[in-house]
């Protein structure tokens, strides 16, 4: 009996060590070659390119791009506002072939993977901190609530009138978004979680 218990203990130990080793090797990390010059607040990818956004207010360094999985990075800020906070990047997203970025001076979009940027039409008081793509639509969310673009981030329309328990002109301060099948979810500041089954036209609490 003691021998059987000892064998089981030894086998269990080897199994634990094997699983632990496999888990550690699967979660290993290595540094990339940059980008240098700023913190990184957000990532997105488009085609073969990886994009990284640098925040920092007036010290923001803008957008960096890598075509080799982060081995090398270049700055791609042509067309972004040159004034204060024009390179303060808080969110990146992709819609269609456009890359979309929130800067301290507005939302910008690029149709050539960051080689050039153009300002988008956005009327919110505060710039969004979250982009979320759902089919052909791109949502922008933040302190000014929810906005939607159906033309790949070029123009934006407010979509804040139908949040359960929130009466306009008040808007939800949205911190995160997700989807599960055809259902959209919005996580808010102090208002809990909202759910939409009609692509964001109406929202109901699920708290």
DRENDO-1510 file (C-alpha; in Angstrom, 1 decimal, always signed):
<recs>
REC; n; res; u; v; w
REC; 1; UNK; +0.0; +0.0; +0.0 .
REC; 2; UNK; +2.8; +2.4; +1.0 .
REC; 3; UNK; +4.6; +1.5; -2.2 .
REC; 4; UNK; +1.5; +2.2; -4.3 .
REC; 5; UNK; +1.1; +5.6; -2.7 .
REC; 6; UNK; +4.8; +6.4; -3.2 .
REC; 7; UNK; +4.5; +5.6; -6.9 .
REC; 8; UNK; +1.4; +7.7; -7.3 .
REC; 9; UNK; +3.1; +10.6; -5.6 .
REC; 10; UNK; +6.1; +10.4; -7.8 .
REC; 11; UNK; +4.0; +10.2; -11.0 .
REC; 12; UNK; +1.9; +13.1; -9.8 .
REC; 13; UNK; +5.0; +15.2; -9.2 .
REC; 14; UNK; +6.4; +14.4; -12.7 .
REC; 15; UNK; +3.0; +15.3; -14.2 .
REC; 16; UNK; +2.8; +18.6; -12.3 .
REC; 17; UNK; +6.4; +19.5; -13.3 .
REC; 18; UNK; +5.6; +18.6; -16.9 .
REC; 19; UNK; +2.5; +20.7; -17.0 .
REC; 20; UNK; +4.2; +23.6; -15.3 .
REC; 21; UNK; +7.1; +23.6; -17.7 .
REC; 22; UNK; +4.8; +23.5; -20.7 .
REC; 23; UNK; +2.8; +26.4; -19.3 .
REC; 24; UNK; +5.8; +28.5; -18.7 .
REC; 25; UNK; +7.3; +27.8; -22.1 .
REC; 26; UNK; +4.0; +28.7; -23.7 .
REC; 27; UNK; +3.9; +32.0; -21.9 .
REC; 28; UNK; +7.4; +33.1; -22.5 .
REC; 29; UNK; +8.0; +36.7; -23.7 .
REC; 30; UNK; +10.9; +38.4; -25.4 .
REC; 31; UNK; +11.5; +42.2; -26.0 .
REC; 32; UNK; +11.0; +43.7; -29.4 .
REC; 33; UNK; +13.3; +46.2; -31.0 .
REC; 34; UNK; +11.4; +49.3; -29.8 .
REC; 35; UNK; +9.4; +51.3; -30.5 .
REC; 36; UNK; +11.6; +53.8; -28.6 .
REC; 37; UNK; +10.7; +57.3; -27.4 .
REC; 38; UNK; +7.4; +56.8; -25.6 .
REC; 39; UNK; +5.0; +54.6; -23.7 .
REC; 40; UNK; +2.5; +52.3; -25.5 .
REC; 41; UNK; -1.2; +52.5; -24.8 .
REC; 42; UNK; -2.8; +50.6; -27.6 .
REC; 43; UNK; -2.2; +48.2; -30.5 .
REC; 44; UNK; -4.0; +47.2; -33.7 .
REC; 45; UNK; -3.1; +45.3; -36.9 .
REC; 46; UNK; -4.0; +45.7; -40.5 .
REC; 47; UNK; -2.8; +43.4; -43.3 .
REC; 48; UNK; +0.8; +42.6; -42.5 .
REC; 49; UNK; +1.3; +45.6; -40.3 .
REC; 50; UNK; +1.2; +46.1; -36.5 .
REC; 51; UNK; +0.5; +49.5; -35.1 .
REC; 52; UNK; +1.3; +50.9; -31.7 .
REC; 53; UNK; +0.0; +54.1; -30.2 .
REC; 54; UNK; +2.0; +56.3; -27.7 .
REC; 55; UNK; +0.2; +58.5; -25.2 .
REC; 56; UNK; +1.7; +61.2; -23.0 .
REC; 57; UNK; -0.2; +64.4; -23.6 .
REC; 58; UNK; +2.1; +67.0; -25.1 .
REC; 59; UNK; +4.9; +64.4; -24.8 .
REC; 60; UNK; +3.1; +61.8; -26.9 .
REC; 61; UNK; +5.2; +60.3; -29.8 .
REC; 62; UNK; +2.3; +59.3; -32.0 .
REC; 63; UNK; +1.9; +56.1; -34.0 .
REC; 64; UNK; +4.6; +53.5; -34.7 .
REC; 65; UNK; +4.3; +50.7; -37.4 .
REC; 66; UNK; +6.1; +47.4; -37.7 .
REC; 67; UNK; +6.0; +45.1; -40.8 .
REC; 68; UNK; +8.1; +42.3; -39.2 .
REC; 69; UNK; +6.2; +41.3; -36.0 .
REC; 70; UNK; +7.8; +44.0; -33.9 .
REC; 71; UNK; +11.4; +43.4; -34.8 .
REC; 72; UNK; +11.7; +46.9; -36.1 .
REC; 73; UNK; +9.4; +50.0; -35.9 .
REC; 74; UNK; +9.1; +53.3; -37.7 .
REC; 75; UNK; +7.2; +56.4; -36.9 .
REC; 76; UNK; +4.1; +57.1; -39.1 .
REC; 77; UNK; +2.7; +60.5; -38.1 .
REC; 78; UNK; +2.4; +62.3; -41.4 .
REC; 79; UNK; -0.8; +64.3; -41.4 .
REC; 80; UNK; -1.5; +64.2; -37.7 .
REC; 81; UNK; -2.0; +67.6; -36.0 .
REC; 82; UNK; +1.4; +69.2; -35.2 .
REC; 83; UNK; +0.0; +71.2; -32.3 .
REC; 84; UNK; +0.0; +70.2; -28.6 .
REC; 85; UNK; -1.3; +66.7; -28.0 .
REC; 86; UNK; -1.6; +66.0; -31.7 .
REC; 87; UNK; +0.5; +62.9; -31.2 .
REC; 88; UNK; -1.2; +61.8; -27.9 .
REC; 89; UNK; -2.7; +58.4; -29.0 .
REC; 90; UNK; -5.3; +56.7; -26.7 .
REC; 91; UNK; -7.0; +54.3; -29.1 .
REC; 92; UNK; -6.3; +52.5; -32.4 .
REC; 93; UNK; -8.8; +50.5; -34.5 .
REC; 94; UNK; -9.3; +49.1; -38.0 .
REC; 95; UNK; -12.4; +49.3; -40.2 .
REC; 96; UNK; -12.4; +48.1; -43.8 .
REC; 97; UNK; -9.0; +49.0; -45.2 .
REC; 98; UNK; -8.7; +52.1; -42.9 .
REC; 99; UNK; -6.7; +52.4; -39.7 .
REC; 100; UNK; -8.3; +54.7; -37.2 .
REC; 101; UNK; -6.7; +56.6; -34.3 .
REC; 102; UNK; -7.8; +58.8; -31.5 .
REC; 103; UNK; -5.4; +61.7; -30.9 .
REC; 104; UNK; -5.4; +64.6; -28.5 .
REC; 105; UNK; -6.7; +66.7; -31.4 .
REC; 106; UNK; -9.4; +64.4; -32.8 .
REC; 107; UNK; -10.0; +61.1; -34.7 .
REC; 108; UNK; -7.8; +60.5; -37.7 .
REC; 109; UNK; -8.0; +57.8; -40.4 .
REC; 110; UNK; -5.5; +56.4; -42.8 .
REC; 111; UNK; -6.2; +54.5; -46.0 .
REC; 112; UNK; -2.5; +53.6; -46.7 .
REC; 113; UNK; -1.5; +51.9; -43.5 .
REC; 114; UNK; -0.2; +55.0; -41.8 .
REC; 115; UNK; +1.7; +56.6; -44.6 .
REC; 116; UNK; -0.7; +59.6; -44.3 .
REC; 117; UNK; -3.5; +60.5; -42.0 .
REC; 118; UNK; -6.7; +62.7; -42.4 .
REC; 119; UNK; -9.0; +64.2; -39.8 .
REC; 120; UNK; -12.4; +62.5; -39.3 .
REC; 121; UNK; -15.7; +64.2; -38.7 .
REC; 122; UNK; -16.5; +63.7; -35.0 .
REC; 123; UNK; -18.6; +66.0; -32.9 .
REC; 124; UNK; -18.2; +64.5; -29.4 .
REC; 125; UNK; -17.0; +66.8; -26.6 .
REC; 126; UNK; -14.4; +64.2; -25.6 .
REC; 127; UNK; -12.4; +62.0; -27.9 .
REC; 128; UNK; -13.1; +58.2; -27.6 .
REC; 129; UNK; -10.8; +55.8; -25.8 .
REC; 130; UNK; -12.2; +52.6; -27.2 .
REC; 131; UNK; -12.7; +51.4; -30.8 .
REC; 132; UNK; -14.8; +48.3; -31.5 .
REC; 133; UNK; -15.5; +46.8; -34.9 .
REC; 134; UNK; -18.7; +44.9; -35.5 .
REC; 135; UNK; -19.2; +43.7; -39.1 .
REC; 136; UNK; -19.2; +46.8; -41.4 .
REC; 137; UNK; -19.6; +49.2; -38.4 .
REC; 138; UNK; -17.0; +50.7; -36.2 .
REC; 139; UNK; -18.0; +52.0; -32.7 .
REC; 140; UNK; -16.1; +54.7; -30.8 .
REC; 141; UNK; -16.7; +54.9; -27.1 .
REC; 142; UNK; -15.6; +57.0; -24.1 .
REC; 143; UNK; -16.7; +59.9; -21.9 .
REC; 144; UNK; -18.9; +61.3; -24.7 .
REC; 145; UNK; -20.8; +58.0; -24.9 .
REC; 146; UNK; -21.2; +56.0; -28.1 .
REC; 147; UNK; -20.6; +56.9; -31.7 .
REC; 148; UNK; -20.8; +54.8; -34.8 .
REC; 149; UNK; -19.2; +55.0; -38.2 .
REC; 150; UNK; -20.5; +53.2; -41.3 .
REC; 151; UNK; -17.8; +54.5; -43.6 .
REC; 152; UNK; -14.7; +53.1; -42.1 .
REC; 153; UNK; -14.1; +55.9; -39.5 .
REC; 154; UNK; -14.4; +58.9; -41.8 .
REC; 155; UNK; -17.6; +60.3; -40.3 .
REC; 156; UNK; -19.3; +59.6; -36.9 .
REC; 157; UNK; -22.8; +59.7; -35.6 .
REC; 158; UNK; -23.9; +59.8; -32.0 .
REC; 159; UNK; -25.9; +56.8; -30.7 .
REC; 160; UNK; -26.7; +57.8; -27.1 .
REC; 161; UNK; -30.4; +58.2; -27.1 .
REC; 162; UNK; -31.5; +54.7; -26.0 .
REC; 163; UNK; -29.5; +53.6; -23.0 .
REC; 164; UNK; -31.9; +52.3; -20.3 .
REC; 165; UNK; -31.9; +54.6; -17.2 .
REC; 166; UNK; -29.9; +57.4; -18.9 .
REC; 167; UNK; -31.9; +60.4; -20.0 .
REC; 168; UNK; -30.4; +62.7; -22.7 .
REC; 169; UNK; -28.5; +64.9; -22.7 .
REC; 170; UNK; -26.7; +62.6; -20.2 .
REC; 171; UNK; -24.6; +60.0; -21.9 .
REC; 172; UNK; -23.0; +56.7; -20.7 .
REC; 173; UNK; -19.2; +56.9; -20.0 .
REC; 174; UNK; -18.1; +53.8; -21.8 .
REC; 175; UNK; -14.9; +52.1; -20.7 .
REC; 176; UNK; -15.0; +48.9; -22.8 .
REC; 177; UNK; -16.9; +47.0; -25.4 .
REC; 178; UNK; -17.3; +43.3; -26.4 .
REC; 179; UNK; -19.5; +41.0; -28.4 .
REC; 180; UNK; -20.9; +37.5; -28.0 .
REC; 181; UNK; -22.4; +36.3; -31.2 .
REC; 182; UNK; -24.8; +39.1; -32.4 .
REC; 183; UNK; -25.0; +40.7; -28.9 .
REC; 184; UNK; -23.0; +43.8; -28.1 .
REC; 185; UNK; -21.9; +44.7; -24.5 .
REC; 186; UNK; -20.7; +48.0; -23.2 .
REC; 187; UNK; -19.0; +48.4; -19.8 .
REC; 188; UNK; -19.5; +51.8; -18.3 .
REC; 189; UNK; -18.3; +53.9; -15.4 .
REC; 190; UNK; -20.7; +53.6; -12.4 .
REC; 191; UNK; -23.6; +52.5; -14.6 .
REC; 192; UNK; -22.7; +48.8; -15.0 .
REC; 193; UNK; -23.0; +46.7; -18.1 .
REC; 194; UNK; -25.4; +47.4; -21.0 .
REC; 195; UNK; -26.4; +44.9; -23.7 .
REC; 196; UNK; -27.7; +45.5; -27.3 .
REC; 197; UNK; -29.3; +43.0; -29.6 .
REC; 198; UNK; -29.9; +45.5; -32.5 .
REC; 199; UNK; -26.3; +46.6; -33.3 .
REC; 200; UNK; -26.2; +49.4; -30.8 .
REC; 201; UNK; -29.6; +51.2; -31.5 .
REC; 202; UNK; -30.9; +50.4; -28.0 .
REC; 203; UNK; -29.2; +49.3; -24.8 .
REC; 204; UNK; -30.5; +47.6; -21.7 .
REC; 205; UNK; -28.8; +47.0; -18.3 .
REC; 206; UNK; -27.8; +43.5; -17.4 .
REC; 207; UNK; -26.8; +44.1; -13.8 .
</recs>
